[in-house]
Every structure is written in C-alpha cells, then in structure tokens.
C-alpha cells in the first residue's frame, strides 16, 4: 500500500469517527457561515446581531451590497450602501447563500489544497451554476421560493467542499486524482447530511437536497426538490469530482423525464435562461 492509499484510509477512518461521534468540527473556512446560520435560526435574532457577523468578513459585506444593488433586485428600489437595508432587500436565505459563496470561494483558492485546488475551483463554479439555475427556475415556475432554491443550489455539494478541506491535511492523497475522487464520492452524501444539520439549514431545504426521488417530467416543477434536480441537469459547468456521472447526464435526463425530448427540456430552461444569467453575474460578483 503506497502513501496515498494509506492517507485515503486514514482520512476515511477520521470521517467515520467524526460522523459517529456527534457534531462535526467545522473547518475554518465555514466559521462565519456557521455563525450566521445559527443566528438566523433563532426566533429572537435581530439585524443588530447579524450585521456585526457580516462585517467580520469584509468580502461578504461587499458582496451583500453588490447583490442588493444587482439586476436581480433592480425593480425593488434605488442604490443602497447600508448593510441593514441590503439584508432587508435580499432576505435571510440570500445572506446564507452569500456567506457560503464567499467561504467556499476562499477554500477553492487556498494554497493548502495544493494539487486539488483546481478541483475546488471547478466545484465552486459548478455550485454557483446550479444555484443560479435553481433561483431562475424557481422564479419562472413559481413552485419554490427563489432565494431558498438558490441556497439549496449552493448547499447541494457542501459535503464535497468539507471533504476537500479535510483532505488538505493529507498531501499525498491530494496528488492522487482517482483516490481523492473515489473517497469524496463515497462519503459526500453522509457528510453533507451531517453538515446541513450542524449548520441549522431549514428542514425543507435539507429534504430537497437529500431527496431520493428523481424528477418525473411534470410541468410546472413540483417543488424545491424538482427545481434542484433540473438545475443540476441544466448546469453547464460539470462537477469535477463526478465526471463519470456527468457523461451519463443525457441518459439521466431521459430516464428522469420519462421520454421528454431535448426540445421540451430546452423549452423548460429557456424561459429561465435570462434570469439565470443575471443571477450568475450577481453571485460571481
């Protein structure tokens, strides 16, 4: 057994122990997101509590103002420069999404990831793509709240980000593409469930992300789980850690929609395409 395989087994044992032992130990890159999510879950939270947390991360504060003044909210009012007004304009779910966008972006560009940094950057692009489609489809279909759909899109692969961060302590594993990918795909579902629960993500979003049912071709889309499923199919940026699944996406689409033609799928997504473009620009900052 070479060093990369030894490190793969060691990381798997660490993950198994952590999942069995109770609450996850959150990595540094998620600290601000964790604090914001836990505050927003409280019934008695106030903006006076939230704003200082946002200000802990200057990039988040800047991105929040940028989102509030973006084309997504152009019909809401004029330009604003105040964080409280920005939160009131975009809502709590969008604040959660932005906190995740900033934190996962920082991880994706971290030197600690070494050879896996390219994976993390492409995973971030994929998550932004899915979040943008989920927001746009929810607005176009009206069967889910757009901001919750955006958050679900950002969170749907959160376990993979968590595992990449964990893998940064195992440099030989980072250099072994197949071993790293296999480990992450083996564990990301269980880890995602644990991360979502520990973050205090609302139950309806956790359920949509973890939904075992596949979309059945109904229009309008049946709810948040359907929106997220179609957003994944529509995303133009593949998940770099599941390229084999990406190659099977056409077969998955055909199976999931029970024979819906590519033209029908294009019609479903084309109506949301412009809204998705605006969301993508706003989220990428």
C-alpha positions in Angstrom: 0.0 0.0 0.0 1.5 3.3 -1.1 1.4 6.6 0.8 -1.7 8.0 -1.0 -3.7 4.8 -0.2 -2.6 4.9 3.4 -3.7 8.6 3.6 -7.0 7.7 2.0 -7.7 5.0 4.6 -6.6 7.4 7.4 -9.0 10.1 6.2 -11.9 7.7 5.8 -11.3 6.5 9.4 -11.2 10.1 10.6 -14.5 10.9 8.8 -16.2 7.7 10.1 -15.2 8.6 13.6 -16.3 12.1 13.3 -19.7 11.2 11.9 -20.2 8.6 14.7 -19.1 10.9 17.5 -21.7 13.7 17.3 -21.5 17.3 16.0 -18.9 18.0 13.3 -15.8 20.0 13.9 -16.3 22.8 11.4 -13.2 23.9 9.4 -12.0 27.5 9.5 -13.5 28.3 6.0 -17.0 27.8 7.3 -16.8 29.7 10.6 -18.6 32.8 9.5 -21.3 30.8 7.7 -21.9 28.7 10.8 -22.3 31.7 13.0 -24.7 33.4 10.5 -26.8 30.3 10.0 -27.1 29.6 13.7 -28.1 33.2 14.4 -30.7 33.2 11.6 -32.3 30.0 13.1 -33.1 31.8 16.3 -36.6 33.2 16.7 -35.3 36.3 18.5 -32.4 37.3 16.2 -32.2 40.9 15.2 -30.3 42.9 12.5 -28.2 44.4 15.2 -26.9 40.9 15.9 -26.5 39.9 12.3 -24.6 43.0 10.9 -21.5 42.6 13.1 -21.2 39.0 11.9 -21.3 40.1 8.3 -18.7 42.8 9.0 -16.4 40.1 10.3 -15.9 39.2 6.7 -15.3 42.3 4.5 -15.7 40.4 1.3 -19.1 39.2 2.4 -20.2 42.7 3.3 -19.1 43.9 -0.1 -20.8 41.0 -1.9 -24.0 41.6 0.0 -24.1 45.3 -1.1 -23.3 44.2 -4.6 -26.2 41.6 -4.7 -28.6 44.1 -3.2 -27.8 46.6 -6.0 -27.7 44.0 -8.8 -30.0 43.4 -11.7 -31.9 40.7 -9.6 -33.3 43.5 -7.4 -33.4 46.3 -9.9 -37.2 46.6 -9.6 -37.1 46.9 -5.8 -35.6 50.4 -5.4 -32.6 52.6 -5.9 -29.0 52.0 -4.9 -28.2 51.4 -1.3 -25.0 51.5 0.7 -26.2 50.4 4.1 -25.9 46.7 5.2 -29.1 46.7 7.2 -31.0 47.9 4.1 -29.2 45.3 2.0 -30.3 42.5 4.3 -33.8 43.7 4.3 -33.8 43.8 0.5 -32.3 40.4 -0.3 -33.6 38.4 2.7 -32.1 35.8 5.1 -31.8 33.0 2.6 -29.7 35.1 0.2 -27.5 36.2 3.1 -26.9 32.5 3.9 -26.1 31.8 0.2 -23.6 34.7 0.0 -21.9 33.6 3.2 -21.4 30.1 1.6 -20.3 31.6 -1.7 -17.6 33.7 0.0 -16.4 30.9 2.3 -16.2 28.2 -0.4 -14.5 30.6 -2.8 -11.8 31.2 -0.2 -11.4 27.4 0.2 -11.2 26.9 -3.6 -8.3 29.4 -3.8 -6.5 28.2 -0.7 -2.9 27.2 -1.2 -3.5 24.4 1.4 -5.3 22.4 -1.3 -2.2 22.0 -3.4 -2.9 19.9 -6.5 -6.6 19.7 -5.6 -7.1 23.5 -5.8 -8.3 23.2 -9.4 -10.9 20.7 -8.4 -12.2 23.0 -5.7 -12.3 26.0 -8.1 -14.3 24.0 -10.6 -16.6 22.6 -7.9 -17.2 26.3 -6.8 -18.1 27.2 -10.4 -20.5 24.2 -10.6 -22.2 25.2 -7.3 -22.7 28.8 -8.5 -24.1 27.5 -11.8 -26.6 25.2 -10.1 -27.6 27.9 -7.6 -28.2 30.3 -10.4 -30.4 27.9 -12.4 -32.3 26.9 -9.2 -33.0 30.6 -8.5 -34.1 31.2 -12.1 -36.3 28.1 -12.4 -38.0 28.8 -9.1 -38.9 32.3 -10.2 -40.1 31.1 -13.6 -42.0 28.1 -12.3 -43.3 29.6 -9.1 -43.3 26.3 -7.2 -40.5 27.2 -4.8 -39.1 30.3 -3.1 -36.3 31.6 -5.4 -33.9 32.5 -2.5 -34.4 29.1 -0.9 -33.7 27.5 -4.2 -30.5 29.5 -4.6 -29.4 28.4 -1.1 -30.2 24.8 -1.9 -28.1 25.0 -5.1 -25.1 26.4 -3.1 -25.5 23.7 -0.5 -26.1 20.6 -2.6 -22.4 19.7 -2.8 -21.4 21.2 0.6 -20.1 17.8 1.7 -17.6 17.7 -1.1 -16.2 21.1 0.0 -16.0 19.9 3.5 -14.1 16.7 2.4 -11.7 18.7 0.2 -10.8 20.8 3.2 -10.2 17.7 5.3 -8.1 16.2 2.5 -5.8 19.2 2.7 -4.1 17.6 5.7 -3.2 14.6 3.5 -0.9 15.9 0.8 -0.2 12.6 -0.9 -3.9 12.0 -1.3 -4.3 15.4 -2.9 -1.9 14.4 -5.6 -3.8 11.2 -6.4 -6.8 12.3 -8.5 -8.7 8.9 -8.6 -8.2 8.1 -5.0 -9.3 11.6 -3.9 -12.4 11.5 -6.2 -13.4 8.0 -5.0 -13.2 8.9 -1.4 -15.2 12.1 -1.8 -17.9 10.4 -3.8 -18.1 7.6 -1.2 -18.6 9.9 1.7 -20.1 13.1 0.5 -23.8 12.2 1.0 -23.3 11.2 4.6 -21.1 14.2 5.3 -23.5 16.6 3.5 -26.4 15.4 5.7 -24.2 16.0 8.8 -23.0 19.4 7.7 -26.5 20.6 6.7 -27.9 19.5 10.1 -25.0 21.1 12.0 -25.4 24.3 10.1 -29.0 24.5 11.1 -30.2 24.6 7.5 -34.1 24.6 7.4 -35.6 21.2 7.1 -37.4 21.8 3.8 -34.0 22.6 2.2 -32.3 19.6 3.7 -35.1 17.3 2.5 -34.9 18.7 -1.0 -31.1 18.2 -1.2 -31.4 14.7 0.2 -34.5 13.7 -1.8 -34.0 10.1 -3.2 -36.8 10.6 -5.8 -35.9 11.7 -9.4 -37.8 14.4 -11.3 -40.7 12.8 -13.2 -41.1 15.2 -16.0 -44.1 17.2 -14.6 -44.5 20.8 -15.5 -44.7 23.1 -13.6 -42.0 21.6 -11.4 -43.4 20.0 -8.3 -41.4 21.9 -5.7 -37.9 22.6 -4.4 -36.5 19.1 -4.9 -37.6 19.1 -8.6 -36.2 22.6 -9.1 -32.8 21.4 -7.7 -32.8 18.3 -9.8 -33.5 20.2 -13.0 -30.9 22.9 -12.1 -28.3 20.2 -11.8 -29.2 18.9 -15.3 -29.3 22.4 -16.8 -25.9 23.5 -15.3 -23.3 24.0 -18.0 -20.4 23.6 -15.5 -19.8 19.9 -14.6 -19.0 18.7 -11.1 -15.3 17.8 -11.5 -15.5 15.1 -8.8 -18.2 13.1 -10.7 -17.2 13.3 -14.3 -18.5 9.8 -15.0 -21.9 10.9 -13.8 -21.7 14.0 -15.9 -21.1 11.8 -19.0 -24.3 10.0 -18.2 -26.3 13.2 -17.8 -28.1 12.7 -21.1 -29.2 9.2 -20.1 -30.2 10.6 -16.7 -32.3 13.3 -18.3 -34.1 10.8 -20.5 -34.8 8.5 -17.6 -35.9 11.3 -15.2 -38.3 12.8 -17.6 -39.8 9.6 -19.0 -39.0 10.5 -22.6 -39.2 14.3 -22.5 -37.4 15.4 -25.7 -34.3 17.7 -25.6 -36.6 20.3 -27.2 -39.0 20.1 -24.4 -36.2 20.3 -21.8 -34.8 23.3 -23.7 -38.2 25.0 -23.6 -38.4 24.4 -19.8 -35.0 26.0 -19.3 -35.0 28.7 -22.0 -37.7 30.7 -20.2 -35.5 30.9 -17.2 -32.2 31.5 -19.0 -32.1 35.3 -18.8 -33.0 35.2 -15.1 -30.2 32.6 -14.6 -27.7 34.9 -16.4 -28.5 37.8 -14.1 -28.2 35.5 -11.0 -24.9 34.1 -12.2 -23.4 37.6 -12.7 -24.7 38.7 -9.3 -23.4 35.6 -7.4 -20.0 35.6 -9.1 -19.5 39.2 -8.1 
